[in-house]
Amino acid sequence: MRQFKTISAIDGARVKINGRWYISFCSNDYLGLSQHPALRRAAKAAIDRFGVGSGASRLMAGTFSLHRQLEKAIARFKGAEDALLFTSGYAANLGVITALVKKSDTLFCDELNHASLIDAARLTGVATAESRPYRRGARLFIYRHRDMEHLKTLLKAKIRNLGASAPVRATNVGAQFYIVSDAVFSMDGDIAPLKEIAALAGKYKATVILDEAHSTGIFGRNGRGLLDELGLRDNLCNLWLGIGTLSKAVGGLGGFVTGSKEMISYIRSKSRPFIFTTALPPAVCAANIAALKIIRQQPQLHKKLWANTDYIKSLLNQLNPLNPVVSETPIIPVVIGDAKKTLQVSQYLWSKGLFIPAIRPPTVPVGQSRLRISISALHRPEHLDALSNHLLTFIRNP
Ligand SMILES: Cc1ncc(COP(=O)(O)O)c(C=O)c1O
């Protein structure tokens, strides 16, 4: 059974566990904002004004002015008409997909999508077309990871069989096609081929549901995300539904979806993971608003993150020139393969004061166990040097 590692103190990229300080390489706090003084101040001021909990679900008595302020700030940041908050990114994926996807619809999902997208697909009562007599919900087709030829083949075959109506609108009643993908894949650090996905979505009249959990705050102009980076943002209201989380680079907590006013209003009224849960605390909203402002106004944080990412990649490539790092993001997997061996490396690094958990099945497929290194703007060069040196020592004396 898995065990917790309980943090009793935190200082930049270092965390204290069982009385000892470790350099953490496993937080998703990419920009280090969770500890930023402006977020602390904003949260404290909101607690003084509103108290701690929100007391009810959003549609009952749980909507505070800060919830709407944050939703407007997210919509502005993403260049969308409107946004809706959820209590986590997981809840956002569940909430959006279960609200929108009908029994007559068809989902096309990348095989390495995050667990929350997979669970969401399952909750629509998905079954394959082959088991249609027993089907309770939408059809699900999995395309090979980032394989656009495979996606195209599936879309082509299914459109012939099933037919699909125009891109989804809240009031649409016809059968819909949805392409569902992570923007940045959380265990491999690679990115989805969004331009190709956009082209296929346009051709086959599909709506894209894109999870920007690991790209918000990292890619695009001042962290607006991968769609923005690729110049696809203008499509947001018709082709794309953008989902994201505030709990990674934004440094707070909560999930969100952006889209047209009509779509957001529909999800607000239909989504069970939105309706039947207590709203985010106002202080969390205040901290998230402060974080979005910093992300917009302080590009030096991105620069630091990317400088650290480039530096560790160059060190790792020197260590292992035959197997260069392919990740395009601050998520850097070091694939070891065997689960036991991966655990050994992780334990060795732990003994040297480095916190990098071993990622094993079922989180990744059998034979692909890995160290998942997460880089932050908080890392200092000596932290990255320590990681590279200890890895080198282990490679030489396993
Ligand atoms: C791609 C992806 N989507 C969604 C989530 C869930 O976000 P949250 O942690 O805010 O629930 C995660 C985080 O684990 C993720 O990696």
The ligand as a Tripos MOL2 file, in Angstrom:
@<TRIPOS>MOLECULE
LIG
   16    16     1     0     0
SMALL
NO_CHARGES

@<TRIPOS>ATOM
      1 C1         -3.9020   16.7350  -17.0980 C.3       1 LIG1
      2 C2         -4.5720   16.9190  -15.7640 C.ar      1 LIG1
      3 N1         -5.8690   17.2680  -15.7360 N.ar      1 LIG1
      4 C3         -6.5070   17.4600  -14.5790 C.ar      1 LIG1
      5 C4         -5.8740   17.3190  -13.3670 C.ar      1 LIG1
      6 C5         -6.6390   17.5170  -12.1060 C.3       1 LIG1
      7 O1         -6.4370   18.8100  -11.6070 O.3       1 LIG1
      8 P1         -6.6450   19.0920  -10.0560 P.3       1 LIG1
      9 O2         -5.4130   18.6220   -9.3660 O.co2     1 LIG1
     10 O3         -6.8550   20.5540   -9.9550 O.co2     1 LIG1
     11 O4         -7.8330   18.3170   -9.6260 O.co2     1 LIG1
     12 C6         -4.5170   16.9850  -13.3500 C.ar      1 LIG1
     13 C7         -3.7940   16.8910  -12.0680 C.2       1 LIG1
     14 O5         -3.4880   15.9560  -11.4880 O.2       1 LIG1
     15 C8         -3.8510   16.7630  -14.5690 C.ar      1 LIG1
     16 O6         -2.5730   16.4020  -14.5900 O.3       1 LIG1
@<TRIPOS>BOND
     1     1     2 1
     2     2     3 ar
     3     2    15 ar
     4     3     4 ar
     5     4     5 ar
     6     5     6 1
     7     5    12 ar
     8     6     7 1
     9     7     8 1
    10     8     9 2
    11     8    10 1
    12     8    11 1
    13    12    13 1
    14    12    15 ar
    15    13    14 2
    16    15    16 1
@<TRIPOS>SUBSTRUCTURE
     1 LIG1         1 GROUP 0 **** ****
